[in-house]
């Protein structure tokens, strides 16, 4: 992932914010997006 980010001063903060998940279930599974344009 690090190689896909631009090589500037924002790369390191973005890498620190990245959340890697091992497995198929996460604590974010309960968040379902709402369709605002029905």
VOMI-394061 format. One record per atom (N, C-alpha, C): atom name; residue in one letter; x, y, z; residue number from 1. Coordinates in nm, 2 decimals. Example, Ala and Ser with C-alpha at 12.3 -4.5 7.8 and 13.67 -1.06 7.14 Angstrom:
REM residues 2
NODE   name   resn       px       py       pz   resi
NODE      N      a     1.32    -0.57     0.78      1
NODE     CA      a     1.23    -0.45     0.78      1
NODE      C      a     1.32    -0.33     0.78      1
NODE      N      s     1.28    -0.22     0.71      2
NODE     CA      s     1.37    -0.11     0.71      2
NODE      C      s     1.29     0.00     0.79      2
This chain:
REM residues 38
NODE   name   resn       px       py       pz   resi
NODE      N      x     0.08    -0.12     0.00      1
NODE     CA      x     0.00     0.00     0.00      1
NODE      C      x     0.09     0.12     0.00      1
NODE      N      x     0.20     0.12     0.07      2
NODE     CA      x     0.29     0.23     0.08      2
NODE      C      x     0.33     0.28    -0.06      2
NODE      N      x     0.36     0.19    -0.15      3
NODE     CA      x     0.40     0.22    -0.28      3
NODE      C      x     0.30     0.29    -0.37      3
NODE      N      x     0.17     0.27    -0.33      4
NODE     CA      x     0.06     0.33    -0.41      4
NODE      C      x     0.03     0.47    -0.37      4
NODE      N      x     0.08     0.51    -0.26      5
NODE     CA      x     0.06     0.65    -0.21      5
NODE      C      x     0.16     0.74    -0.27      5
NODE      N      x     0.12     0.87    -0.29      6
NODE     CA      x     0.22     0.97    -0.34      6
NODE      C      x     0.34     0.99    -0.25      6
NODE      N      x     0.45     1.02    -0.31      7
NODE     CA      x     0.58     1.03    -0.23      7
NODE      C      x     0.59     1.18    -0.18      7
NODE      N      x     0.51     1.21    -0.08      8
NODE     CA      x     0.52     1.35    -0.02      8
NODE      C      x     0.50     1.34     0.13      8
NODE      N      x     0.49     1.45     0.20      9
NODE     CA      x     0.48     1.45     0.34      9
NODE      C      x     0.35     1.39     0.40      9
NODE      N      x     0.25     1.37     0.32     10
NODE     CA      x     0.13     1.31     0.36     10
NODE      C      x     0.13     1.16     0.37     10
NODE      N      x     0.23     1.10     0.31     11
NODE     CA      x     0.23     0.95     0.31     11
NODE      C      x     0.23     0.89     0.44     11
NODE      N      x     0.33     0.93     0.53     12
NODE     CA      x     0.34     0.87     0.66     12
NODE      C      x     0.22     0.89     0.75     12
NODE      N      x     0.15     1.00     0.75     13
NODE     CA      x     0.03     1.01     0.83     13
NODE      C      x    -0.08     0.92     0.78     13
NODE      N      x    -0.09     0.90     0.65     14
NODE     CA      x    -0.19     0.82     0.59     14
NODE      C      x    -0.17     0.67     0.62     14
NODE      N      x    -0.04     0.63     0.62     15
NODE     CA      x     0.00     0.49     0.66     15
NODE      C      x    -0.04     0.47     0.80     15
NODE      N      x    -0.02     0.57     0.89     16
NODE     CA      x    -0.05     0.55     1.03     16
NODE      C      x    -0.20     0.53     1.05     16
NODE      N      x    -0.28     0.60     0.97     17
NODE     CA      x    -0.43     0.60     0.98     17
NODE      C      x    -0.49     0.47     0.92     17
NODE      N      x    -0.41     0.40     0.84     18
NODE     CA      x    -0.46     0.28     0.77     18
NODE      C      x    -0.50     0.17     0.87     18
NODE      N      x    -0.61     0.11     0.85     19
NODE     CA      x    -0.66     0.00     0.94     19
NODE      C      x    -0.65    -0.13     0.86     19
NODE      N      x    -0.57    -0.22     0.90     20
NODE     CA      x    -0.56    -0.35     0.84     20
NODE      C      x    -0.64    -0.45     0.92     20
NODE      N      x    -0.72    -0.53     0.85     21
NODE     CA      x    -0.81    -0.63     0.93     21
NODE      C      x    -0.77    -0.77     0.88     21
NODE      N      x    -0.75    -0.85     0.98     22
NODE     CA      x    -0.73    -0.99     0.95     22
NODE      C      x    -0.86    -1.07     0.97     22
NODE      N      x    -0.90    -1.14     0.87     23
NODE     CA      x    -1.02    -1.22     0.88     23
NODE      C      x    -1.14    -1.15     0.80     23
NODE      N      x    -1.26    -1.20     0.81     24
NODE     CA      x    -1.37    -1.16     0.73     24
NODE      C      x    -1.46    -1.06     0.81     24
NODE      N      x    -1.46    -1.07     0.95     25
NODE     CA      x    -1.55    -0.99     1.02     25
NODE      C      x    -1.47    -0.88     1.09     25
NODE      N      x    -1.53    -0.76     1.10     26
NODE     CA      x    -1.46    -0.64     1.16     26
NODE      C      x    -1.56    -0.58     1.26     26
NODE      N      x    -1.50    -0.49     1.34     27
NODE     CA      x    -1.59    -0.41     1.43     27
NODE      C      x    -1.67    -0.31     1.35     27
NODE      N      x    -1.64    -0.29     1.22     28
NODE     CA      x    -1.71    -0.19     1.14     28
NODE      C      x    -1.82    -0.25     1.05     28
NODE      N      x    -1.85    -0.38     1.07     29
NODE     CA      x    -1.96    -0.45     1.00     29
NODE      C      x    -2.10    -0.39     1.02     29
NODE      N      x    -2.12    -0.34     1.14     30
NODE     CA      x    -2.25    -0.28     1.17     30
NODE      C      x    -2.28    -0.15     1.10     30
NODE      N      x    -2.18    -0.08     1.05     31
NODE     CA      x    -2.21     0.04     0.98     31
NODE      C      x    -2.25     0.01     0.84     31
NODE      N      x    -2.37     0.04     0.81     32
NODE     CA      x    -2.42     0.02     0.67     32
NODE      C      x    -2.45     0.16     0.61     32
NODE      N      x    -2.40     0.18     0.49     33
NODE     CA      x    -2.42     0.31     0.43     33
NODE      C      x    -2.57     0.33     0.39     33
NODE      N      x    -2.62     0.45     0.40     34
NODE     CA      x    -2.75     0.49     0.36     34
NODE      C      x    -2.75     0.54     0.22     34
NODE      N      x    -2.85     0.50     0.14     35
NODE     CA      x    -2.87     0.56     0.01     35
NODE      C      x    -2.95     0.68     0.02     35
NODE      N      x    -2.89     0.80     0.00     36
NODE     CA      x    -2.96     0.93     0.01     36
NODE      C      x    -3.03     0.96    -0.12     36
NODE      N      x    -3.00     0.89    -0.23     37
NODE     CA      x    -3.06     0.93    -0.36     37
NODE      C      x    -3.15     0.81    -0.41     37
NODE      N      x    -3.26     0.79    -0.34     38
NODE     CA      x    -3.35     0.69    -0.38     38
NODE      C      x    -3.45     0.73    -0.49     38
